[in-house]
Amino acid sequence: MRRAVVFMFSGQGSQYYQMGRELYHSHARFRMWMDHCDEIALPLMERSLCDLLYRGADKSERFDRLLYTNPALLCFEFSLARVLIESGIKPDYVLGYSLGEISAAVIAGALSLEQGVRFVVDCAKVLEAESPRASMLAVLDTPSIMARYTPDSGGCWITARNFDRHFVVSGPVAAVERIRAAMLRDGIVCQLLAVNVGFHCEMLQPMERSITELARRMDCRSLRMPLVSSLDGAVLDTRFDSAQWPRHFWSVLRHPIAFDTTIQALLRRGDFHFVDVGPSGTLATFTKYLLPTGTLSVCTDVINTFGKDNRSFDNALRSLGVAEVRSA
């Protein structure tokens, strides 16, 4: 029996310089879509997105300027999703994780690509101008360990729960650094994300009016396919009132992510093929830890951080029952 296909779109922290570089240079349709996105983003970013990604910095350099990372993630995920769809893989659901929900909304038809790019760029400008500096720390342990670090964690919040031994903390730079140093002394694996804004916590609250107003300027439409939100696991479908999109998009950026319960709730609906359409494969990794023993559900990453884009892309297509013919 065919498994329903879920396209999963990751958010801030999954980006890096050179993401998809091999595919960009070898796959004509992916390159065409990225160049099309570049034309849309160029006047808003005031520089070429493709030059920034593929003709500049090495992927080991920190890529964290929000004005660039926001449109880079949306354009990359949109282009990769379009190539998959053109290869014959039609998603039954799209799932958004934080900023990835904008990518999901574009693919699902609620926003045009042009609207999505303008919104994420305008949001970046507001946040760069008005948000205090912050850090986000990914922790490989159970969220309950935060009780140990109460003296160090003033002003910090748990802002994402991904699976039972992976969560994210957001907060002021100094407070997050204290937590990180204490965890490293205790042998707990943790890593700072390439993000300078305190997403999904109270640090974002003063920007509510500005960001909601930006969302209201968009001509949001009804969904053409169901959208699963990692905010709370809700499945939005064609009946979702398009007038609610501005508040929803604000909530997606402001409130904590519940990826673990989102996937668990979706699995109660049946068996799925989860396809990570982000640049790093992180959501596929999270999902693997959430799949119960004996499940018929599977997950696949399409691109990851190892640089073997063509091999990963072709393997993903084969896992989905599609044979790829690439034209350079």
VOMAR-29943 format. One record per residue: residue number from 1; residue in one letter; x, y, z of N, C-alpha, C, O in turn. Coordinates in steps of 0.05 Angstrom, whole numbers, m for minus. Layout:
NUM_a_X_Y_Z_X_Y_Z_X_Y_Z_X_Y_Z
...
***
This chain:
1_m_17_m24_0_0_0_0_18_25_0_38_26_14
2_r_10_45_m16_26_69_m18_25_85_8_4_89_20
3_r_49_94_17_50_112_40_46_140_31_55_149_9
4_a_31_156_47_28_184_41_55_198_44_70_192_62
5_v_61_217_26_86_230_25_84_257_40_66_273_34
6_v_103_262_58_104_287_73_130_302_66_151_291_71
7_f_128_325_54_152_342_50_156_358_76_138_372_85
8_m_180_356_87_186_371_112_207_393_106_227_388_93
9_f_201_417_115_217_440_110_229_451_136_214_459_154
10_s_255_451_138_269_460_163_272_490_164_267_504_144
11_g_279_500_188_281_528_192_309_538_198_329_524_191
12_q_311_561_212_337_573_218_355_553_234_346_538_251
13_g_380_554_227_400_536_239_408_513_221_428_500_224
14_s_391_507_201_397_485_182_413_495_158_421_478_141
15_q_417_521_155_429_532_131_460_532_134_471_531_156
16_y_473_533_111_502_536_110_511_545_82_497_540_62
17_y_533_558_81_544_565_55_549_540_38_557_519_49
18_q_545_542_12_550_521_m7_528_499_m6_531_478_m19
19_m_506_503_8_485_483_9_474_478_m18_464_497_m32
20_g_474_453_m27_464_445_m53_483_453_m76_474_454_m99
21_r_508_459_m71_526_469_m92_529_449_m115_527_456_m138
22_e_533_424_m108_537_404_m129_512_401_m146_514_398_m170
23_l_489_401_m133_464_399_m148_460_424_m166_450_422_m188
24_y_467_447_m155_464_472_m171_480_471_m197_470_480_m218
25_h_503_459_m196_521_459_m219_515_435_m238_525_434_m260
26_s_499_415_m229_495_391_m245_466_386_m254_461_371_m272
27_h_447_399_m240_419_394_m246_406_419_m257_403_439_m243
28_a_399_418_m283_390_442_m297_365_454_m285_363_478_m283
29_r_346_437_m276_321_448_m266_325_460_m238_313_481_m232
30_f_341_448_m221_347_460_m195_361_487_m199_354_507_m186
31_r_380_488_m217_394_513_m223_374_534_m234_376_557_m226
32_m_356_526_m251_337_544_m262_319_556_m240_315_581_m240
33_w_310_540_m222_292_550_m201_308_568_m182_298_588_m173
34_m_333_560_m175_349_577_m157_355_604_m171_354_625_m157
35_d_361_604_m196_366_629_m210_340_646_m211_341_671_m209
36_h_317_633_m215_292_647_m214_287_661_m187_279_684_m185
37_c_293_646_m166_290_657_m139_310_680_m135_303_700_m122
38_d_334_677_m146_354_698_m144_344_724_m156_348_746_m145
39_e_330_722_m179_319_746_m192_299_760_m174_297_785_m173
40_i_283_744_m159_263_756_m141_276_768_m117_268_790_m108
41_a_296_754_m105_308_763_m80_328_786_m84_332_802_m65
42_l_340_788_m108_362_807_m112_355_836_m104_370_848_m89
43_p_333_847_m114_327_875_m106_320_878_m77_322_901_m66
44_l_312_857_m64_305_859_m35_330_855_m17_333_869_3
45_m_348_837_m25_372_832_m10_395_852_m18_413_856_m2
46_e_392_863_m42_413_880_m54_439_866_m58_460_878_m57
47_r_437_840_m64_459_824_m73_449_797_m83_427_789_m77
48_s_465_784_m99_457_759_m111_457_736_m91_477_731_m78
49_l_435_722_m88_433_699_m70_451_677_m79_465_665_m63
50_c_452_671_m105_468_649_m115_498_655_m113_514_638_m107
51_d_505_680_m118_533_688_m113_540_684_m84_562_674_m77
52_l_523_693_m66_528_690_m38_532_661_m30_550_655_m14
53_l_515_643_m40_516_615_m32_539_600_m45_553_584_m32
54_y_543_605_m71_560_586_m86_586_598_m97_603_584_m107
55_r_590_624_m94_614_636_m104_629_653_m83_645_670_m90
56_g_623_647_m58_635_663_m37_648_646_m15_668_632_m20
57_a_636_647_8_648_635_32_648_604_31_632_592_16
58_d_666_593_46_667_564_50_645_555_69_636_571_86
59_k_636_530_66_613_521_82_620_519_112_602_517_129
60_s_645_519_119_653_518_147_649_545_161_649_547_186
61_e_646_567_146_642_593_158_614_596_168_595_585_156
62_r_611_611_189_584_614_201_566_631_184_574_653_176
63_f_543_621_177_524_634_159_500_642_176_482_626_180
64_d_500_667_186_480_674_206_468_702_202_453_711_219
65_r_474_715_179_461_741_175_433_737_166_428_726_144
66_l_414_745_183_386_738_178_375_749_151_359_736_139
67_l_384_772_143_376_783_118_382_764_94_368_765_74
68_y_403_748_97_410_729_77_400_701_82_392_687_63
69_t_401_692_107_393_664_113_364_660_109_355_638_100
70_n_347_680_116_318_676_112_311_670_83_299_649_78
71_p_318_687_64_312_681_36_327_657_25_317_643_8
72_a_352_653_35_367_629_25_353_604_32_351_586_15
73_l_342_601_56_328_577_64_302_573_48_297_552_37
74_l_287_595_45_262_593_30_267_586_1_254_568_m10
75_c_286_599_m11_291_595_m40_303_567_m45_296_554_m64
76_f_321_558_m27_332_531_m30_310_510_m28_308_492_m45
77_e_294_512_m7_273_492_m2_252_492_m24_243_471_m33
78_f_244_516_m33_225_518_m55_237_504_m80_223_489_m93
79_s_262_510_m87_274_499_m111_276_469_m110_270_455_m129
80_l_285_459_m87_287_430_m84_260_416_m85_257_395_m98
81_a_240_428_m73_213_417_m74_202_417_m102_190_397_m111
82_r_207_439_m117_197_440_m145_210_418_m162_196_405_m178
83_v_236_413_m158_249_392_m173_238_364_m166_235_348_m184
84_l_233_360_m141_221_334_m133_193_331_m146_187_309_m156
85_i_177_352_m145_151_350_m157_152_345_m187_137_329_m198
86_e_171_359_m200_174_355_m229_185_327_m235_181_317_m258
87_s_198_314_m216_207_287_m220_185_266_m215_190_242_m219
88_g_162_275_m207_139_257_m204_131_252_m175_115_234_m170
89_i_143_266_m156_137_261_m128_119_283_m118_127_306_m114
90_k_94_276_m115_74_296_m106_69_292_m76_61_271_m67
91_p_73_313_m60_68_310_m31_39_309_m25_22_323_m38
92_d_32_292_m6_4_292_4_1_312_27_m21_322_32
93_y_23_317_41_24_337_62_50_353_60_70_343_49
94_v_50_378_69_75_392_74_76_398_103_56_404_116
95_l_100_397_114_104_402_143_126_423_146_147_421_135
96_g_119_444_162_138_466_166_149_466_195_134_462_214
97_y_175_471_197_188_473_223_199_502_224_218_509_211
98_s_186_518_241_194_546_245_193_561_218_171_560_205
99_l_214_574_209_214_588_184_206_570_160_196_580_140
100_g_211_544_163_204_525_142_174_525_137_165_514_116
101_e_158_535_155_129_536_150_123_556_128_102_553_115
102_i_140_576_124_135_594_101_140_579_75_125_582_56
103_s_162_563_74_167_547_51_143_528_45_135_525_23
104_a_134_515_67_111_497_64_86_511_53_72_500_36
105_a_81_536_63_58_551_54_60_558_25_40_559_11
106_v_84_564_15_88_571_m13_82_546_m30_68_548_m50
107_i_94_523_m23_90_499_m38_61_490_m37_50_479_m57
108_a_47_496_m15_19_488_m13_0_508_m25_m24_504_m25
109_g_11_530_m36_m6_549_m51_m18_571_m35_m34_587_m47
110_a_m13_573_m9_m24_594_7_m11_621_1_m23_642_4
111_l_15_620_m7_30_644_m14_43_640_m42_49_618_m49
112_s_46_662_m56_63_660_m80_92_661_m71_99_669_m48
113_l_110_652_m88_139_653_m82_147_682_m77_162_687_m58
114_e_138_700_m93_145_728_m90_137_739_m63_152_753_m50
115_q_112_732_m55_103_741_m28_120_729_m6_127_743_13
116_g_126_703_m8_141_690_12_169_702_15_178_707_37
117_v_182_707_m8_209_719_m6_208_747_6_225_753_23
118_r_189_763_m3_188_790_9_182_789_39_193_805_54
119_f_164_771_47_158_769_75_182_762_92_187_774_113
120_v_197_741_84_220_733_101_242_754_101_256_757_121
121_v_245_768_78_266_789_78_257_812_96_273_823_111
122_d_231_820_93_222_842_110_222_835_140_229_852_157
123_c_216_810_146_218_801_174_247_803_184_252_812_206
124_a_265_795_167_294_796_174_302_825_180_317_830_199
125_k_292_844_164_300_872_168_289_882_195_302_896_209
126_v_264_875_201_252_883_227_268_871_250_275_885_269
127_l_274_845_248_288_831_270_316_841_274_326_844_296
128_e_330_846_252_357_857_254_358_884_266_377_892_280
129_a_337_900_261_336_927_272_326_929_301_335_946_316
130_e_308_911_308_294_914_334_300_892_354_295_897_378
131_s_309_869_346_312_847_365_339_849_379_359_854_367
132_p_339_844_406_365_842_420_380_817_410_368_798_402
133_r_407_818_412_423_795_404_416_771_422_412_774_446
134_a_415_748_410_408_724_424_424_700_413_436_702_392
135_s_422_678_427_435_653_417_414_630_420_396_632_436
136_m_418_610_404_402_586_405_421_562_407_440_560_392
137_l_416_544_427_434_522_433_419_496_430_399_492_443
138_a_429_478_412_417_452_410_431_433_430_455_433_432
139_v_415_418_444_425_401_466_417_372_461_394_366_456
140_l_436_354_463_431_326_459_428_312_486_446_298_496
141_d_404_316_497_397_304_523_367_309_527_354_322_511
142_t_357_300_550_329_304_556_324_333_567_342_343_581
143_p_302_345_560_297_372_570_297_375_601_302_396_611
144_s_292_353_615_292_354_644_319_362_656_320_371_679
145_i_341_359_641_367_366_652_369_396_657_387_405_671
146_m_352_412_644_353_441_649_349_449_678_357_470_686
147_a_337_431_694_333_437_722_360_440_736_362_454_756
148_r_381_427_726_408_429_738_420_457_734_437_465_749
149_y_411_470_713_425_495_705_408_520_710_412_541_698
150_t_390_518_729_373_541_736_388_566_743_381_587_733
151_p_410_564_759_425_588_765_438_601_740_442_625_740
152_d_444_585_719_457_595_696_437_604_674_445_617_655
153_s_412_597_677_393_599_654_374_622_656_353_622_643
154_g_380_643_672_362_665_674_356_678_648_375_685_633
155_g_331_681_641_323_693_616_324_675_592_322_684_570
156_c_327_648_597_327_629_575_302_612_575_289_609_595
157_w_297_601_552_273_584_548_279_560_532_296_560_514
158_i_265_537_538_266_515_519_247_521_496_223_525_501
159_t_258_522_472_242_533_450_236_512_428_222_518_409
160_a_247_488_431_240_466_412_246_440_426_266_436_439
161_r_227_421_422_230_394_431_228_376_406_207_374_394
162_n_250_364_399_252_350_373_248_320_376_233_308_360
163_f_261_307_395_255_280_403_264_277_432_273_297_444
164_d_262_254_443_265_252_473_292_260_483_295_266_507
165_r_313_260_466_339_269_474_351_291_457_375_291_451
166_h_333_309_448_343_332_433_324_355_437_300_353_431
167_f_334_377_446_318_401_449_335_426_444_360_424_442
168_v_322_449_443_336_474_437_330_495_458_307_497_467
169_v_350_510_466_347_531_486_353_558_472_372_560_457
170_s_336_578_477_341_605_466_342_625_489_330_621_510
171_g_358_646_484_360_666_505_382_686_499_395_685_478
172_p_386_706_517_408_725_513_435_711_510_439_690_521
173_v_452_724_495_478_711_488_493_702_513_503_680_514
174_a_496_720_533_512_713_556_500_690_572_514_673_582
175_a_473_690_574_460_669_589_463_642_576_468_621_589
176_v_459_641_549_463_616_534_491_606_536_496_582_538
177_e_511_625_535_539_617_537_545_605_565_560_586_567
178_r_532_615_586_536_603_613_526_574_613_539_556_624
179_i_502_570_601_491_543_600_509_525_584_515_502_592
180_r_518_534_561_535_518_543_560_510_558_568_487_557
181_a_573_529_571_598_523_585_594_502_608_610_484_611
182_a_572_506_622_566_487_644_560_459_633_569_439_645
183_m_545_457_611_539_431_599_564_418_589_567_393_592
184_l_581_433_576_606_421_566_623_410_588_636_389_586
185_r_624_425_611_639_415_635_627_388_644_642_371_655
186_d_600_385_641_587_361_650_587_339_629_575_318_633
187_g_599_344_606_601_324_585_576_321_569_572_301_555
188_i_558_341_569_534_341_553_539_352_526_550_374_524
189_v_532_338_505_536_347_478_517_370_471_492_366_474
190_c_527_392_463_510_415_455_525_431_434_549_430_432
191_q_509_446_419_521_462_396_505_487_392_481_486_391
192_l_520_509_389_507_534_382_497_533_353_512_524_336
193_l_473_543_349_462_544_322_470_571_309_476_590_323
194_a_470_571_282_478_596_268_454_614_267_443_620_245
195_v_445_624_290_422_641_293_428_663_313_439_657_334
196_n_422_688_307_428_710_325_403_723_337_405_744_349
197_v_380_711_333_354_721_343_341_701_361_344_677_356
198_g_328_710_381_315_692_400_287_683_391_267_692_402
199_f_287_666_370_261_656_360_248_639_381_261_626_398
200_h_220_638_379_204_620_395_205_625_425_201_607_441
201_c_210_650_433_210_657_461_201_686_465_195_700_446
202_e_201_695_490_191_721_497_209_744_485_199_767_484
203_m_233_738_478_250_758_467_239_770_441_245_792_433
204_l_222_754_428_210_763_402_185_780_406_176_793_388
205_q_174_779_430_148_791_435_145_821_426_125_828_415
206_p_165_838_431_163_866_424_159_870_394_150_892_385
207_m_165_850_377_163_853_348_136_843_338_132_842_313
208_e_118_836_355_92_824_347_77_842_327_69_833_306
209_r_74_867_334_58_884_317_71_888_290_57_887_269
210_s_98_891_289_111_896_263_109_871_245_104_874_221
211_i_114_848_256_114_824_240_86_816_231_82_807_209
212_t_67_819_249_39_813_242_30_832_219_15_823_201
213_e_38_857_221_30_876_200_43_868_173_30_871_152
214_l_68_859_173_80_849_148_64_826_137_60_824_113
215_a_55_808_154_40_785_145_13_793_133_3_781_115
216_r_1_814_145_m25_823_135_m23_835_107_m43_837_93
217_r_0_844_99_3_856_72_2_835_50_m1_841_27
218_m_6_809_58_6_788_37_m23_780_30_m41_781_47
219_d_m26_773_5_m52_763_m4_m53_733_m1_m49_718_m20
220_c_m58_724_24_m58_696_30_m83_682_18_m104_694_17
221_r_m79_657_9_m100_643_m4_m105_617_11_m91_610_30
222_s_m125_602_1_m131_576_13_m110_556_5_m97_558_m16
223_l_m105_537_23_m86_515_17_m96_497_m5_m120_491_m7
224_r_m77_487_m20_m83_467_m40_m78_438_m30_m86_419_m43
225_m_m63_436_m8_m58_410_4_m55_415_34_m49_437_42
226_p_m58_394_50_m56_398_79_m28_407_88_m8_397_78
227_l_m27_425_107_m2_434_119_m1_427_148_m20_433_163
228_v_20_414_156_24_406_184_43_426_198_65_430_188
229_s_34_438_220_50_458_234_64_445_257_51_432_274
230_s_91_449_259_106_439_282_102_457_307_113_451_328
231_l_86_477_304_79_494_327_63_477_347_68_478_371
232_d_43_462_337_26_447_355_16_421_343_0_407_355
233_g_26_414_319_17_389_307_m9_392_292_m19_372_281
234_a_m20_416_290_m45_419_277_m42_414_247_m22_422_235
235_v_m62_401_235_m62_397_206_m82_417_194_m106_414_197
236_l_m71_437_180_m88_457_167_m95_447_139_m77_438_124
237_d_m120_449_131_m128_439_105_m142_461_89_m140_485_96
238_t_m156_454_68_m168_473_50_m190_489_64_m198_510_55
239_r_m199_480_88_m219_495_103_m208_516_121_m222_532_132
240_f_m181_517_123_m168_537_141_m174_565_130_m170_571_106
241_d_m184_583_147_m192_610_140_m167_626_133_m150_631_151
242_s_m164_634_108_m140_649_100_m136_675_115_m113_685_116
243_a_m157_685_127_m154_710_143_m138_705_168_m129_724_181
244_q_m134_680_176_m120_673_200_m90_670_195_m75_667_215
245_w_m81_672_170_m52_668_165_m34_688_179_m14_679_190
246_p_m40_714_180_m22_732_194_m17_725_223_6_724_232
247_r_m38_718_238_m34_710_266_m19_684_267_m2_679_285
248_h_m25_666_249_m12_640_249_18_642_244_34_630_258
249_f_26_658_224_54_662_218_69_674_241_92_667_247
250_w_56_693_255_69_705_279_73_683_300_94_681_312
251_s_53_667_305_55_646_325_77_626_318_91_616_336
252_v_80_620_293_101_601_284_128_611_291_146_595_298
253_l_133_638_290_159_649_297_162_654_327_184_652_337
254_r_140_659_340_141_668_368_141_645_388_155_646_408
255_h_125_624_383_120_603_403_138_579_400_148_574_378
256_p_142_563_421_160_540_419_151_519_399_127_517_392
257_i_170_504_389_165_483_369_161_456_384_175_450_403
258_a_141_441_375_136_414_386_138_394_364_118_381_356
259_f_162_390_354_165_371_331_159_343_340_148_327_324
260_d_167_336_364_162_308_373_133_301_373_125_280_362
261_t_116_317_386_88_311_387_74_315_360_54_302_355
262_t_85_332_343_75_336_316_77_310_300_57_301_288
263_i_101_298_300_104_273_285_88_250_298_76_234_283
264_q_88_249_324_72_228_337_43_230_331_29_210_327
265_a_32_255_330_4_258_323_m1_250_294_m22_238_288
266_l_17_257_276_13_250_248_14_220_244_m1_209_228
267_l_31_206_259_33_177_256_8_163_265_2_140_256
268_r_m8_176_281_m34_163_289_m54_163_266_m74_150_267
269_r_m48_178_245_m65_179_221_m58_156_202_m75_150_184
270_g_m34_144_204_m27_122_186_3_121_182_18_130_199
271_d_11_110_159_39_107_152_47_128_131_32_135_114
272_f_72_138_134_81_160_117_109_155_107_125_141_119
273_h_115_168_85_143_171_76_150_200_80_141_218_66
274_f_167_206_101_175_233_108_199_240_91_219_226_92
275_v_198_262_77_219_271_59_229_298_69_215_318_68
276_d_254_299_77_266_323_87_276_340_64_295_332_50
277_v_262_362_59_269_379_36_286_403_45_289_422_30
278_g_297_401_69_316_421_78_344_415_69_349_395_57
279_p_363_433_75_390_430_65_408_412_82_430_404_73
280_s_400_405_106_419_390_124_410_363_132_426_348_144
281_g_385_355_127_375_329_135_368_326_164_364_304_174
282_t_367_349_179_362_348_207_334_337_214_331_321_233
283_l_314_344_199_287_335_205_284_305_200_269_291_214
284_a_298_295_180_298_266_175_311_252_199_301_231_208
285_t_333_263_210_346_251_233_327_251_257_324_231_271
286_f_314_274_262_295_276_285_273_255_281_266_241_300
287_t_263_253_257_240_235_252_248_206_257_232_190_267
288_k_273_198_249_282_170_253_280_163_283_273_140_289
289_y_287_181_300_286_176_329_257_175_339_252_164_361
290_l_238_185_324_210_186_333_194_163_322_172_158_332
291_l_204_149_302_188_127_290_188_103_309_209_94_319
292_p_164_93_315_163_70_334_172_44_321_172_41_297
293_t_180_26_338_189_m1_329_166_m14_313_143_m14_322
294_g_173_m26_290_153_m40_275_136_m23_256_119_m33_242
295_t_142_3_256_126_21_238_132_15_209_154_6_202
296_l_113_21_192_117_20_163_125_47_152_131_50_128
297_s_126_68_169_134_94_160_164_95_157_179_81_171
298_v_174_111_138_202_114_133_208_144_129_190_160_125
299_c_234_151_130_242_178_125_267_179_108_283_161_109
300_t_269_201_92_291_204_73_300_232_73_284_251_73
301_d_327_236_73_337_263_67_344_265_38_352_245_26
302_v_341_289_27_346_293_m2_374_305_m6_388_297_m24
303_i_381_323_12_407_336_12_417_336_41_401_339_60
304_n_443_334_45_454_336_72_480_353_71_486_364_51
305_t_493_354_94_517_371_96_542_359_85_563_371_86
306_f_541_334_75_566_320_67_575_327_39_597_319_31
307_g_560_342_23_569_352_m2_565_333_m26_570_341_m49
308_k_555_309_m21_550_290_m43_521_292_m52_505_274_m50
309_d_515_316_m63_487_323_m69_474_304_m89_452_295_m86
310_n_489_299_m111_478_282_m132_471_254_m122_450_243_m128
311_r_489_243_m107_485_216_m96_461_216_m77_443_198_m79
312_s_460_236_m59_437_237_m40_411_241_m55_391_229_m48
313_f_411_259_m75_387_265_m90_377_240_m104_353_234_m103
314_d_395_226_m118_387_202_m133_377_180_m115_358_166_m121
315_n_391_177_m92_382_157_m72_354_163_m62_338_145_m58
316_a_349_189_m57_322_197_m48_301_190_m68_279_180_m62
317_l_306_196_m94_287_190_m115_282_160_m116_259_151_m119
318_r_303_144_m115_300_115_m116_283_105_m93_266_88_m96
319_s_287_117_m69_272_108_m46_242_115_m49_225_102_m37
320_l_236_135_m66_209_143_m71_198_131_m97_176_137_m106
321_g_213_112_m109_204_98_m132_206_113_m158_191_107_m177
322_v_225_132_m160_229_148_m184_257_145_m194_276_146_m178
323_a_261_141_m220_287_141_m232_293_168_m244_277_178_m260
324_e_315_180_m236_322_207_m244_339_207_m270_357_191_m273
325_v_332_226_m288_349_231_m311_357_260_m309_340_278_m312
326_r_383_265_m304_392_292_m299_404_304_m325_419_291_m339
327_s_397_329_m330_409_343_m353_424_368_m342_413_384_m328
328_a_449_370_m349_465_392_m340_460_418_m355_472_438_m350
***
